[in-house]
Amino acid sequence: MSALIPRLFGIAVLGVAFIALTIAITAGAFTGLDLQVAQAMHDAWQPSLHPILQAIAELGSIELTAILMLGLLIFLWQGGFGSDAFVVLVFLAAEAFELFYKYNLHQPGPPRAIMQADGPSLSELFNGSLGGNSFPSGHMMRTVLVYGLLAFVVRRLSPSPLVRSLAVPVAIVIIVVMAFDRLYLDVHWESDVVGGLLLGAIALVAGTVWLDRPLKAEN
């Protein structure tokens, strides 16, 4: 149980940081920096990179991440890990929280004049009903949570030392690349990306708490 205490503390710290970021955005504290970063990315835009960036965006799409979480559920359930498979409920909870925020926090995304076409996704259907609000970045949140959870499970269960050693670095690379992708396509403000990173981290740590929870000894 003592090993879980630092993670519970981490969830609390990340939660406070997320709330503080929300307050700062509401107060307009990030408006200037958001505009500067968006303009810098727009000025550095290279059309030849667009197909690559759209492909990268698919890594955080609701479709692919949902499939990966379903695969994780099936793998854990069929592998005899029982209730560990319910860690995928963290994904659903994080998605619900993201949508709640986008419905209720007024944070319009970057103007269409600088925004590039994002990777195709069903999430585009929700943009109108969300009023164009963009905080937090769903792609960023899903990337941190899904690839972080996969890395955690791979490190615990893979029989290959090489695969175990590569799991976390690969997840980190995907997360960093996704953050750049969101900014370079100008589909999110940098504050949206930070918000998605924090929300994804909260959900990820919560998921590892569930997977590492103390289990009662069988009689």
N, C-alpha and C positions, 0 to 999 in steps of 0.2 A: 504493500500500500504506500510505503514511503516514497517509492520510485515515481508514483503518480502525482505526488504533491507539487513538484516543480512544474508539471504540465498544467495542473489546475491553476497554479499561480500565473503561468504563461497565458492561459485563456483569459484570466481576469485583466492582465496587463494589455493584451491585444484588444480586449473589449473596450477598455478605457480609451485606448488610442483611437479606435474606430469611432467612438462617441465624440471624442475631442475633434477628430477630423470632420465629422458631420457638422458640429457646431461652427467650426472655422469656415467650412464651405457656405453654410447658411449666412454667416456674417460677411461673406465676400472676401475673406482673407486670402484665398487662393486665386482669385480672378486674374490678377496681373500675371502671376507665374504661369497659370494655365494658358493664357493668351501668348506669352512669350515662347513657351515650349511648342505650342501648336504652330505658331508662325515659323519657328526655326525648322520644324519638321516639314512644313509646307515648302519652305525655301530650298530644302535639301532633297525634295522629291525627285525620284528618277522613275519615269514611266516603265522602263524595262524591268523594274523589280516588282511591278504590280502583281503579275501572276504568282510569283513566289510568295508574296505577302498574303495574298488571298488563300493560298494553299496552307500557309502557316496558321491562318485564322481558323481553319477547319479543325485544328487540334483542340481548340477550346469551344467548339460549337456544341450546342445542346444535344445534337444528334449523336456525335461521336462519343462525347463524355457519358451520355446516358447508356450507350452500348457498352462502353468499358465498365461502367458500374454494374450493369446487368451481368456482364461476364465475371466480374469479381464476386458477385453474389452467388452465381452458379458454382464457381470454382471453390469457394469456401464451404458452401452447403454440401456439395458432392464430395468434398475432401474430408468431411467428417468434423468440420469446425462449428457446426450447429449455429448457435446464436451469434457467433462472430460475423456471420453473413449479413446480419441486420445493420452492420456499420454503414451500408449503403443508404440507410435512412437519413444519415447526416447530409448526404447529397441533396435529398428532397427538401430537407429543412433549410439548407443554405439557399436553394433555389427559391423557396417560398419567401425567405427573408429578403433576398435580392429584389424580387418583384414587389414586395411590400414597400421597400425603400423607394423604388422607382415610381411607384404610384403616389407616394406621399411627400417626397422631397423634391422641390423645384430646383432642378439642375439641368437645363437644356444642354445638349451636346454641342460640339463644335459646329459652326455654320456650314451649310452645304457648299459654300463657295470654296472651302479648303478641304472638305471631307472627300476621301476617295472611296470607291466602291468596295465594300467589305466582302468577305467570303460568303457564299450563299448559305442561308440558314433559316430554319423555321422561326427563329427568334425575331427575324425582321417583321413578321406578321404582328408582333406585339408592339412595335414602335409607336404606331398611331394611338393605341389605347393607353400607352404609357405617357403620352403627352410630350414625347421627345426627350424625357428625362434620362440621364445617362449615368447617374451615380447609384451604386458602384458598378464597375465593369463586370458583367457576367462572364465574359470570356476569361478574364483574369482570375476571377473567383473560382470558376470551374477548373481551370488549369492547375492552380495551386492545390486544390482539394483532391482532384482525381489523380493526377500524376504523383502527388505526394503520397496518397494512400497506396497506390500501386507500388511505389518504391518501398514503402514501409513493409508491405506484405512480401514483396520479392526478397528483401533483405532477411526476412524471418524464415521464409519457406523454400527458397530456391536451393537445389542441391549443388549448384555450380558456384564456387567461390568467385569466379570472374563476373558472373551475372550479379551476384550480391554486391560486389564492389562497385559495379557500374550503375546500380539502380539509382542511388541518390544523385550522383553527378549528372546523369541523363535527365532526371526530373528537374534539377536546377537549371540546366541549359534550356529545356523546354519552357520553363517559367520565365526566364530572362528574355528569351526570344519572343515570347508572347507579349511581354510588357512593351518591348520595342515595336512589335507589330501593331499594337493598339495605338501607339503614339505616332508611328510613321504613316499609318493610313489616315490619321487624323479623325478617327471614329470615336475617340474618347479624349477627354482632358487628362492631364497627368494626375490630377486629384482623383479622378474616377479609377485610374489604374491602381493608385495607392490604396484606395478604398476596397477594390476587388482583391488586392493582395492581402489586406488585413482580414477581410471577411473569410477568404479562403483559408488563411492560416488558422483562424479561430476554429473553423469547421474541421480542418485537418488535425489539429491537436486534440479536439474533442473525439474524433474518430480513433486516434491512437489510444486515448484514455479507455475507450470502450474495448478495443482489442487487447489491451494490457490489463483489463480489470481483474481483480482477485477472483479466483474461482473456488467454489466450495469443493473440498475433497470428497470423492465418492466413498461411500461406506463399502 
